[in-house]
């Protein structure tokens, strides 16, 4: 009996003293990022000014060094308040987040930031966003993504996921320089199989830019933003892709 009382005491002590707030500020003047978790609303709030700290992600046991990772299976909502300028590396990886608010003060999303957030189906990216890091949304649950015109760099595997169905992009986007190699796949195993590109502007311009990116010899090792490389697959070129006449400005990307 005494043993069970001792164990119960440890559990209660853990729950009472578990950290529910603290600093998440990167080193440097003016960075005052702080976090708090509300268990009643399952909401993680990031507030303050300046840069957020980068955290380490461990592929071997799928853990993150973020202090709120303790609540990864409870977090449903994330609120980032205006003033925070980035989302740190591995910040929210592996959480059960379903909804996130990102202010326009955020200009970059770090590596692995939303890795394997499978309950996250939709996200509104901020209007001033410039950089999306490597595997930022790798194997997340996103179904649709609208890329703001402000985005200048999207790194490899940023949107490697199987459920992605719709990508909205402006005809002013520089596909060659903005998208990293294989931004939509991880080298052959994870990639969207039913991706439609909705062009925010002139469809013909979007088609020309996409085709220019994919206009390389048909070889398993070629690396383009949509191509699955290092695998015995290739993507159809725009000329071969199925056109959906029922959707305005839509280009279908089809994998073979």
N, C-alpha and C positions, 0 to 999 in steps of 0.2 A: 504493500500500500504506500509506504514511504517513498519507494522508487517512482511510482506513478505521480505522486504529488510533486516530486522534484522535477520530473520531466515536464509536467504541466506548468510549473513555475518558470522553467526555461522558455517555454513557448510564449507564455504571457509576457515575460520580460522582453523577449524578442519583438513582439508586436508593439509593446509600449515604447521601446527605445529605438525601433527601426527608423532610420533617417527618412524624413518626408520632405526635406528642403535642404538647400545648400547652394554652393557656388558652382557655376558651369562656365566661368570666364576664362578665356585664353590669357596667357601671360602677355602683359602689355598695358600701357597707360590707356585709360578710358574704357577698359573692358569691365563691365559690371554685371555680366550675365548671371542670373540666379534661377533656380528651379524650385518648384513646389508641386507636391502631388496630393490631390484630394481624393481619398478613397471612396467618399460618398457619391461622387459624380464620375469616378474613374478618369479624372482629368489631370493631365500633366501640363503645367504652365511654365513657359520659359519667358523671363522678363529681364529688363535692364537695357543696357546700351552696349554696342560694339560687338566684338567677336566672341563666338562660342568656342569652347574647347573642343579639340579633336580627341576621339576615344579609340581604343584599340579593339579590333574584332578578331576573335579566335575561330577560324574555320573548323578546328578539330572538335570543339565542343559547342560551337554556335553561341558563344557568349560575347557580350560587349562590356567594356570597362565603364560605361556610363553609370553613374550612381543610382539612377532610377531603374536600372535593369532588374533590380529586385522585384519590381512591379510589372515586369514585361507581360505577364499573362492577365493583368488586370487593366492596364491602360487601354482605354477605348477612344479617348479624345486627347488631342494635343493642341494647345494654344500657344503660338509664338507671338509675343507682343511686339508692337512697333518699336524699333530702336535696335533690335538684334540684326546683325548684318550678314550672318551666315548660319547654315545648319552644319554642325560639326561632323567629322567622320564617324561612322558607326553610331551616330547619336540615338537613332530610334530603331536600329536593326533588331529583328526578332520580336518586336512588340505586337500586340493585338490591336493596334490602332485602327480605327474605322473612319475617323474624321480628323482633319488637321487644318488649322488656320495659319497661313503664312503671310506675313505683312510684306508690303512693297519695299521695306528697308532691307530685306534679304536679297543679296546679290549672288550667293553661291550655295550649292548643296554638295556636301562632301562625299567622299568615297564610302560606299556601303551604308549611307545614311538611312535608307529605308529598305535595306536588304531583307528579303523574306517576310515582309509585312503583308501577309496573304489576305488579311481582312480589309486592306485598304483598296477600295474599288475605284475611287475617284479622288482627284486632287486638283486644286486650282493653283497653278504656279504664279508667283508674283510678277508684276509687270516690269520690274527692274532686274530680274534674274539674268545673270550673265554666264554662269558656269554650272554644269551638272557633272559631278565626279564619276569616276569609274565605278560601275556596278551599283550606282546610287539607288536604283529601284529593282535590282536583280531579284527575280522570282517573287516580285510583289504581286498583288492581286489586281493591279490597275487594268481597267478595260478601255479607257479613253484618256488621251493626253493632248492638251493644247499647248504647243510650244510658243511662248511669248516672242515677239519680234526682237526683244532685247538680248536673247540668248546668243552668245558668241562661240561657246565651246561645249560640246557634249562628248564625254569620254567613252571609251570602249565598254560594252556590256551594260551601259547605263539603263537601257530599257529591255534587257534580255528577260523575257517573261512569256509564258505560253498563252495567257488569256487576253493579251492586248489586241484589240479589234480596230481601234481608230486612232489615227495620228493626225492632228490638225497642225498645219504649218503654213507659213506665209510664202508667197512667191518671191519675196525679197530675200529669203534666207539663202545663205551661201552653203549649199549642201557639202561641197568639197572640203571647206575649211571649218565649218561648224561641227559637223558630225565626225566623231572619232571612228576609226576602223571598227566595223562590226558593232555599232552602237546598239543594234537590236538582236544580237545573238552572243553566245559565249564561246563560240568555236565549234558548234555543231549539235549540242544536246538541248539547249534551251533557247527557243526563238518563237515568235508569234506566227502561227500558221494561217491566220485569217486576218491579215492586216490591211486596212483600207487607209489611204492617205487622202485627207480632205484638204484641198488647197485653198487657203484664205487669199484669194486673188485669182490671177489668170492660170487656169489649169494647164495650158500649153507650156507656160514658163516652168511650172513645177515638173511637168513631164520631161522637158528638155534637161533640166538640172539633174533629175534622178537618173535619166538614161546616161548622161555624161559620167556620173559617178560609177555606173555599173557597166560602162562600155569597155570591158576588158576581155581578154581571151577566156573562153569557158574552161576553167581549170579548177580543181578542188582547192587549190591553195590561194586563189585570188581573194583579195580582201577589200570589200566595199562596205558601205554602211548597213546594207540590208543582207548581204550575202552570208550564207552559212559556210564558213571556210574550215579547212582541216577536216572535212567530212565528204563523203561521196554524195554530195548534194549540190545543187546550184539553184539560184533564183531565176525565175523567168525575167527576161528583159521587159521593158515597158511595152515594146511592140508585141510581145507574146502575152502580156498580162491581160486578164479578163477585165473588160471595161463594164462598169455597172451604169447603164444608161439611165436608170431610175434615180440616181443620186447626182446632184449637181457638184461639179468640181471634184469628183472622187476618182482616185486611181487605186486599183487593187494590186497589192503585192502578193504574189503567189509562190509558194515554195514547191519544189519538185522532189 
